[in-house]
Amino acid sequence: DQFTSRGQRTRRDTMPVGTGIKREKVPLQQVLLQLSPFYWQGDASWAWNTKVPFWTGSGEMEAFCELFFDNLATLLGVTGAAMDVGNLAGLGSFSPATDLFKATVTSEWTRIYYDWNIPACGLGLLFGNIWFAWLATRLATKENRLDVTAQPYGMNTTVIYITIYAISLPGLQAGFAKYNPGTGASDADSVALGKKAAEFGWKVSVATNFIIGFMEILGCFLGDLIRNTVPTAAVYVPLAGVGFVWLAFSPMLTIAKAPMMCLLPFMVVVFGFFGNVRYPVYGKVTFPIALMAILMSVIFGWAGACKRSTEEIGGAYGSVTVSDFYNGFRAIPGTGASGTCQGTDGNAAKAAWKTYAFKGDIFGGFGSGLSGLSESSLMDDFAAPALLFGMIGFLGTMTCVESAEAAGDAYPMSEIMIVDGIGTCMAALAGGMFGTTVYIGHPVHKALGAKIGYSILNGIIYFIFLSTGLFACLYNVIPECANGAILVFVGLLLARQGFEETPERHYPCLLLGLMPFICNWAWLESDGNASKNMGVLSLGPSGGIVQGIILAALTAWAIDRKFEEVTVFSIIIAFLSLFGIAFSHNDLVYSYGVWGAEHQTLKVYADGSGVDKDTGTPEEAFNGWRWCVAFFMVAFFAACHIPFQKGNKYTKFEAIPPRIEDDAEDPYDYSVHAAKEAAEIPK
């Protein structure tokens, strides 16, 4: 038995996610050296270390299934969102146009999505997964050991969900407006211009994705500097926030929506991964837990577990059906007409096979999507948010590298950020609207015993799978919640790691950092991407990552009585708030058909005329200056403490306890302090 310093018995987990060794802060000089992508490699060989095992058995298979279905869940979810975007900007548009033009915008957007965007994602995944497997073998050579696990690589979930509504939807609507032929157009013109409108929205999305990738590359100069400066709690906020909200909480809602189909598979995952229960097939070969959960969901779904009534409810609900509520889109009449959930509709599955399987203009948009950079009318508005989204991406990467190091594999921050950016730019060049990135989950795969085979296999299978038109078929045969059980497990485990690696006194900071992620979920889930709760719109933008890190860092320094850090950081954030990079939330207007889009535009307080000249937004709606003033107030208040703190060279009156530097120290735990130390805390 092992005991902590407080005499409490420690748990022995069936799924450990860290080494328990805290990373020490390194000198600034070394941090600056680490900014070079070549520093980490040193004199070690760049060659592929063939001694690293490619396959380790059931653990490798479990890791592959987890990574594969994790990526699949993102692709299935964002595909549903992309189809919604096509419907909102095309068939669902209220602008006067021919029905054929609207239908063509929607159908052409769908075709471009499957023929051009999806294969490009496969190319990005192949590149990143192979590179990270190679990087793992180089780590093995560098540290003269073979127990290394490749960093997982996948779709940039957080940024994708933001850009699909903040970039793709307004871009497609702008294309609709630009090429709208009016109500009297011929069928030929309606079809031709509808295709141009859809292609316009795609080009703007691809161009923005390229800028995001470029920004992620530039992040290599900041990653190590940021994680060595801010408190551990702030570094783990993106991991815990994305893990808890998007990988655990959000999928759990899909499970709750169809319990007959999804609850048992979820419990299978809990038994298998948390309870360490295995199901033998032959000898030492066991059935992969993730695959078992997926198959159960598919079987139950196709057996009718998610069927709902298609009869109109009537009364106040009008023509809405029960199926519209459970299987449709935002309870819009007719969206649940099939009576069953996505992934269990036989007619839709047959149509997808007939239209896309081993057919289509695969990679037909290679190179041409970047012409969207020349659309100055839109890129002027979208370039600034793209830079912010790129920053969100590399902040997430920073957390993943920290997480892997805590699990025992110290990878180079700068190289991983560069690879993330190159993978995204490569996908954009091939026609992709979505970026790729290092994936959270390395500690899970390492705990399973995986090495490099799961990563290589994931890249190869996805490249083949996404380049043959089969993804459109799979989207229509796998229920939405089938991956949910696996995602909940991964999300909870990663959120747990955030707490394990954070000092106990900073738990409140980590919890506070989760709140912007919850606001972001509420902002995106509200009807029409809208919310009239101004607090949600202030904390929720940009995935909540930037706001979460800021809140966690400030409160952690406050708990540690590091008044100098609070002062300097507050001044920096005050200036960033003026330009929409930190807290701002700048609009109350219905912009591009989406509430809350302009909050990400880089804006300063208006000129006093009462209305912003560019957007027509009321001057009072620009809140960046209010946040700026608020943070300056915090900075002033924190600075007032410095002359009174014990141990400070500027101190005149020692009335405030000294800074807390030891991670094991807890200002509220009097039992571990001497009585005289406790007595020194001001009453």
N, C-alpha and C positions, 0 to 999 in steps of 0.2 A: 504494500500500500504506500501511496505517496501523499504527503501533506503539504499544504501551502504554508506560508509564513504566519497565517492566522490560525493554523491548526485545522483547516477544513480539508476533508478528503477530496482529492482530485478525481475527475471522471476519466475513464479509459474509453475513448470513443471508438466505435466501429468504423467511422469515416473521418479520420483526422484531416484537417485542412491546413495545418501549419506546423512549423518546427518548434514553436514556442520561444525561439530566439529573436529578440528584438534587434532590428537594424539600428546600428549606431549612426549618428550624424557624422558626416565626413567633412574635413576642412574645405573651405571655399576653393583653395587652389586645386584640390583633387576634383571637385565638382566641375570646375572649368575645364580640366583636362578630359573629363568624361563626356563633355559635349562633342568631342570628336568621335565620329563613328568608327575610327580605327584604334582608338586608345584601348578599348576593352580587349581586343584581339591580342595585342602585344606581340610576343614572339611565337605564339602558338600557331600550329599549322591551320591553314584554311581548307585543307582537304577534308572530304567526307570520311568520317571515322566509321569504318565498316564493322568495328567491334561492337558498336551499340546495337542491341537486339532490335530487329524490325518488328517482331511480334512476340508478345509475352503470354498469349493464351486468352483465357476468358476475360481478364482484366482489360486487355487491349481491345477486345471486342466490345466490352461494356463502354469503354471510353469512346470508341468509334460511334456506337449507337447514340450515346449521349450527345456528342458533337454534331453528328449528322442530323438527328431529330431536333436539336436546338436550332441549328441553321434552318431546318425545314420549317419549324414553327414560325421563325421570323419571316421567311419567304411566303408562307401561306397567309400569315396575318397581314403583311404589307400588300400582298396581292389583292386581298379583299378590300383594303383601303384604296389601292390603285383603281380597282373596278368602280368603287364609289366615286372617286375623283372623275373618272370618265363619264359616269352617269350624271353627276352634278353639273359638269361643264358642258355636256352634250344633250342627252335626252331630257335631263332635268332642268335645263336652262329656261328662264322665263323671258329671255330676249326674243324679239320677233325674228323668226327665220323659218325656213321650210322644215317640215318634219324630217325630210330626207337628209338635209344638211345636218341637223342635230343627231340623227341616227348614225350618220357617217362619221361624225366627230367621235362618238362613243365607240363604234366598231373599229375604226382605224387606230384609235388609242389602244384598244385591247390588242389588236394585231401587233402594233409596234412594241407593246409591252412584252409580249411573249416571243416575238421573232428577233428583236434587237436588244432589248434591255436584259432579259433573262440569260441569254447566252453570254453576254458581256460579264454578268455576275459570275458565271462559271469560270471564265478566264481569270478574273481577279482572285477567286478562291483557289484555283490551281496554283497560281503564282505564290500566294502567301503561305499556303499549307506546305508546299515543297521547300520554300525558303526557311520556314521555321523548323522543319525537320532537319535541314542542313545545319541550322544554327545550333540545334540541340547536340548534334554530333561534334560540333566545334567546341561547345561547352564541355563535353565529355573529354575531349583532348586537352583543353585548357586546364581543367581541374583534375585530370587523371582519374576519372571515375566513369562508370557506365550507368549509374542509377539516375539518369536524366530523363526528363519528360518534355517533349516539345510543347511550345506555347500553342494553344488552339487558335485557329484563325477562322473568321466568319464574317457575316454581314454586320454592318455597323447599325445595329438595331435602333439605338436612341436617335441618332441623326437621321436615319431613314424615315422614321415616323414623324419627325419634325418637318423634314423637307417635302414629304408627300403632300402635306396640307399647306405649308408656308411657301413652297416654291412651285411644285407641279400643278396644284390646283389653280393658283392665280395665273401661272404661265399658260395653262390650257385655256382658261377663260379669256386671257388676252388674245390668244390665237383665234378663239371663237369670234371675238369682237373685230379683229383685224380682217378676217376673211369672210365675215357674215355677208351672204349675198342678198339678204332681205327675203321677204315673203313671196316675191314673184319670180324667183330664179327657176331656171329649167332644171330638170333632173340631172343633166350632165354637169352643169355648173355646181349644183348642190353637192354632188359626189366629189368633184375635183377640188372644190374649195374646202369641203369638210376634211379631206385628207391633208390639205395644206395646214389647216388649223390644228389638227392633231399633231402633225410633225413639228409645228412651231412650238407647241407646249413641250414636246419631247426634247427639242434642241435646247431650250432654255434650261430644262432640268439637267441635261447632260453637261452643259457649260457650267452650271452652278456646282455640280458634283466635282468637276475638274478643279475648280477653285478651292473647294473644300479639301481635296487631296493635296493640293499644293500647300495649303495652310498647315496640314498635318505634317508635311515634310519639314516646314520651317519650325514646327514644334520641337524638333530634335535639339534646338538650342536652348529650350526652356524646361524640358521635362525634369532632368536631374536637379536643376536649380530650384524648381518649385517644390519638389518632394523633399528636398533637403532643408527647405525653409519653413514650410507650414507644418503644423502639428500632425501627428499620425492620424488623429480622428478625421481631419480634413482630407488627408490623402485617401482614406478609405470610404469617404462619403459616396463617390460615384459607384464603387463596388457594392456597398450596402444598399444604396438607393435604387439602382437599376435591378439589383438582385431581388430586393424585397417587393418593390412596386411593380416592375414590368415582367420579371421572371417568376414571381410567386403570386402576388396579389391579383394581377390582371388575369393570368391563366386560371386561377382558382375561381374566378367569376364565370368563366366558360364551363368549368366543371359543374358549378352549382346550377347552371342553366339547363344541363342535361344529366342529372344524377344517375339515371338508369344506364347511360352509356359510359359515363366517365368516373364515377366514384370508385368502383372496384379497381379499375386500372390504377387510379391514384394510390389506393391502399397497397396494391402490388408493389409499387415503387417505394412506398414507405417500408414495407416488410423487407424488400430486397436491399435497398441502399442504406436506410437508417438502421434497420434491424439485422442486417447482414444475413438474411435468409437466402439460400440458393436452391435452385430447382434442377437436380441432376438429369441429364439426358442419357449419357452413356459414360461410364467410368468417371473421369474427372471433368468431363465436358458438361457445362451447365447451360441452361437456356438463358440468353441475355435478358435481363430484367426490363430494359428499355423496350426491346423488341416485343416482349410479352405484353407489356402495357399497351403498346401501339396496336398490336393485333387484336387485343380484346376490344379496344374502342372501335376499331373498324368493324369487327364482327357484330358487336352490339348495335352500332349505328345502322348498318345495312339490314339488320334484323328488325329495324323499326323503332329503336329506343328513343329516337328524337322526333318522331312524327307528332304533328299537332293538327288541330282542326283548322280547316280552311273556310269555315262558315263565318260570315260577317257577324261581328258582335252586336252591331247596331247601337241605338241610343246615342249617348254622347260620343261613342267611339266611331260612329258612322260605318264606313265600309272596311275598317280595320279588322283583321282576323287574329285569332290566337297565334297562328303560325307567323303572322307578320311581327308579332311581339318577340317570339322566341327564335324564329329562323330567318326573319327578314332584317331590313336595315332601318334602324331607328323607328320602328313601327309604322313605316310608310306603307300605305295600302298597296298590295300586290307584290311586295318584295319577298313575301313568304308564300307565294302562290304554289310552290311545289309541295308544301305541306311537310317538308323534311328539312334537315339542316344541311349546310354546305358540306360537301364531301360525301353525301349519301343519296344524291339525286341521279338516278340511272340515266335519264335523258341528257342531263348536262354532261355526264361522264362520256357517253357515246359521242356527243357533239364535239367535245374536246379532242377525243381520239381521232375522229374523222378530219378535224380541221388542222391539228397541230402535230400529231405524232409522226415524226420522220418527214415532215413537210415544212413548208414556209421559207421565208427569206432570211435564213439564219445568218447573223452577223451582217445583214444588209445595210446597217447604219454605221459600219466601221468608218471612223474618221469624220463623217459628215456632221455628227452631233455637235462638235466643237464650234461649228459656225454660229451657234447660239451666242458665243461671246461677242459677236458683232451687233447683237440686238440691244443697242444702247438704251432704248426707251425702257426696257425692263431690267437690264443688267445694272443700270445705275442704282436701281432699288434693291436688287438681289445680291450684288457683290458684297455689300457690308454684312448682311446676314450670313452669307457664305463664309466669310472670314470668321465670324463668331461660331458658326457650326463646326468649322475646322478646329477651332480652339477647344470646343466641347469634345471633339474626337480625340485630340491628343491628351486632354486631361483624363479621359477614360483610359487611354493607353497607359498613362503614368500609373494609374491605380492597378492595372493588370500586371505591370512589371513589378510593382511593389508586392502584389499578392503572390506572384511566382517566387520572388526572392524569399518571402516569409515561409514558403513551402519547401525551400531548399535549393531552388535553381535561380541563380543571379544572372539575368540576361542583360545585355546592353540597352539602355533606354533609348539612346540616340538612333541606333540601328533599327530597332523595332518601330520607332516612329517614322523613320524614312521608308521602311518597307510598307507600313500602313498607307502612307501617302502615295507611294508608287503604285501599290495595288489598286487604290481608288482611281488614280489618274489613268492607269492602264484600262480599267473597266470603262471609264468615261471615253477614252479614245475608241474603244470597241463599241460604244453606243449605250453604255450603262448609265442609268439615272441614280444607282445606289452605290454607296461606298462599302469598302471592306476594311476590316481592322482586326487586331489581336483580340481574341475573345476572352471574356471572363470565364473562369472555370478550370484554370490550370491546376489548382490544388486538388480539385475533385479527380481529375485524370491521373494525377500523380498518386493519390491515395488508392486508386484502382490498380496501380502497377503498370500503367501504360508508358510506352517509350516514344517511338516515332512513327510506328506503322499506322496508328489511328489517324494521324495528321495527313500522311501521304495518301492513304486510302480515301479519306474525306475529300481531298482536293481532286483526285482522279475521278472518283465516282460523280462528284458534282459537275465537273467539266463535261463528262459524257452525258449525264442526266439533263443538264440545262441546255446543252447544245443540240439536242435531238428532238425537242418539242414534247418530251415526255412530262415535263413539269406541269404543263397545262392539264394533262390527264390526271396526274397525281393530286393536283389541287381539287379535283372534282371526285376523288375516291377516298380521301382521308379526312375525317371530320376535324373540325377546328380544335376540339378539346383533346384530340388523340395525343398531341405533343404536350398538352398542358400539365399532365402528371409529372413528366420528366422536368419540365421547366420549373415547376413549384419546388421540386427537390433541389435543383441546382440553385435557384434563387435563395431559398432558405439557408442552404449551406454557405453560400457566399456572403449573405448578410451576417451569418454567425461569425465568419472569419473576420469581418470588420470589427466586431466586438472583441474577439479573441486577441487581435493585434493592437487594440486600443487600450491605453491605461484606464482602469476602472473609474477614475475620477472624471474621465472625459466621455463616459457613456451618454450623459445628457447632450453633449455636443453632437455626437453621432445621431442621436434621435432627432435633434433639431435639424440636422442636415438632411434627414429623410423627408421633412415636411415639404420642401420645394418639389420633390419628385411626386409626392401625393397631389400637390396642386397642379403639376403638369398633367398628371393622369386625369384629374377632374376637368381641366381646361380642354383636353382633347376629347374626352368622353361626352361632354355636354353637347346638347343638340346643336347641330350646325357648326361645330367647332367654336361655340360661343360660350361666354359666361358673363354674367352681370355682377359677379362678386369681384370687386376690384382687388381684394387681397389675393385671390387666386391668380388673377392676371399679373400681379406684381411678382409673386414668387414662382409661378409656373413656367415662364418663358424659357426657351432654349433647353428643354429637357430637365430644368431644375438643377443642372450640374453646377453651373457657375454660382448661383445663389446658395446652393447647399454647401459648397466648399467655403465660401465667404463666411457664412453663419457659423459653421463648425470651427473654422480657424479663429475667428474673433472670440467666440465663447471659450474655446480651449485656452487661449492666451489669458483671457480674463480670469478663468479659474486658477491658472498658474501665477496670477498676479504679475504678468509680464506686460507692464504698462507701456513700455517703449514700443513693443511690437504692435500693441493695439493702436497706439497713436499713429505710427507710420502707416500701418495697413489701412486704417480708416481714412487717412488722407488720400492714399492711392485709390481706394474704392470710391471715394467722393468724386474724384475727377473722372473715373471710368463710368460712373453713373450718369454723367452728363452726356455721354456718347452712346448709351444703350448697351455697353459691354457688360456692365454689372446690373444693378437694379434700375429700371426705368419705367416700363409699361407706358407707352406714349400715346395710345389712342383709345377713343371711344366710338370710332366711326366704323361703318360697315364697308370694309375695304376688300375689293376683289371677291366679294361674296363670302368672306371669312372674317368673323370678328377676331380682333386681337392679333392681326398680322403686323401692323406698323410698329409694335413695341420693339421689334428687332432692328428697325432702321436707326442708323446713327444720327441722332438729332440733338441739338442743344435747345435751350429755352427759346421760345419764339421771340420775334422782334418787337412785341408790344402792340401790334396792330389788332390783336384780339383773335386773329385766325392765321394759321400757318399758310404761307403763300403757295407751297408746293402741294399739300394734301388737303387743305381746307379744314384741317382738324382744329377745333377750338383750342386756343392757347392754354387754357387751364388743364387740358388733357395731357400736357407734356409734364410728366412727373419726375423726370430725371433730375431736375434742379432741386426738387424737394428732398430726394434721397441724398443728393450732394450736401445740402445744408445739414441733414440729419447726421451724416457720417462725420462732418466737421465738428458737430456738437459732441459726438462720441470721442473724437480725437482730443478735443480740448479738455473734456472731463477726465479722460485717461491720463493726459499729460499732467494734470494737477496733482496726481498721486505720486509722481516720480520724486519730488523733493522730500517726501515723507516716508519713503520705503527703506526699511532696514537693509543694509548691505549695499546700498547704491552710493556711488562716489559723489553724487550730487546732493545727498541727503543732508538736511539741516536739522530735522526733528524726526527721530525714528519712531513713528507712530503706526506704521503698517508693516506686517510680516514680510520677510524676504520672498524672492521668487522661488517657485518650485521647479527644480531641475531634474529630480529623480522620478522616473516613471512609476516606481513602486510606492511613492509617497501619496497619501490621500489626506487632503486638508480637513476632511470631516471624520476621519477614523482616529479618534483620540486614544484608542487602545494600543496603537503602535508608536505612540509618541511618549516621550517622558512628560511627567506632570508639569515641569517647568515650561516645556515647549508649548503645551496646551494652554497654559496660563498666559502666555505671551500674545495669544490671539485676542484682538480687541473685543470687548464685550459689546 
